[in-house]
Amino acid sequence: MKKSKLLLAAVLIFCSLNSSSSNLSSSNSKKTSKPAQISKTSENKDVFRNISKSELDAIGEKIFKNEAGGAKSNLVYWNEGENFPSLGIGHFIWYKEGEPGIFEESFPQLVEYIKNKNIKLPKIMVKNKYSPWKSRQELNNLKNSKNADIEELTNFLYNNKDLQVMFIFKRLEASLEKMLEASDNKENVKKQFYRVSNSPNGLYPLIDYVNFKGEGTNPKERYNGQGWGLLQVLENMKGTETGKAALTEFSNSAKFVLQRRVNNSDPSKNEKKWLQGWFNRCNTYAE
């Protein structure tokens, strides 16, 4: 009888130990099979942190080609039909005093950015808060006469292209928060932003477009209530894949919102004349 009781107790102890071992093994299996989760915030910050100076400089050269045709003489420029000059590799807008337009001005912000680097500025940038030229003709006459101040400004902008692309890069860094505040579809905008930026060469289209047509958050930059900035490009995107698919969709979406802008524009402005050049630029985003 005693032997039977001892045998039964041994069996019960064995089963209990086996069950505990099984549960422990199952628990450990669950812990090790689950991949380590990388913080999305950390991953997203790395998109900006990990870009090298050489990569930024290469993007700067592309922007220089897109905006100024890669020509040094076009770094101080006044487009026909516009009421303001465009300067630097990004053709940053500089308004005359008392004559602001609907497009966001960026040259004064560039000046402040460079000032904070303790770099000596050319005379025109130091002495003028507003554009000092009254007309396109006046600026062209000064350029043709090889005005010393104009040449100093042109040389400065040519020799400091790296500062200008960094200025645009910082604008992109700050753009997402602004766009999310303005958007009714925040999750999609954020998803598309990182979908493009995490693709190979994906920072180029984002950096270029935010300089080219702005964040899309300025309520003045609208025709018939519809904008054409980076926000509108991202809101129009629906895909999920990164890589070539993301860049191609971004390129096509940019062309869509730019076509819509022209359709909504005042025909007397003849914005259609710019469209093919804009499309050619957008095609580089998918290359």
Summary of the structure (lengths in Angstrom):
residues: 287
radius of gyration: 28.3
end to end distance: 86.1
largest distance: 120.4
contacts: 779
relative contact order: 0.09
helix: 65%
strand: 3%
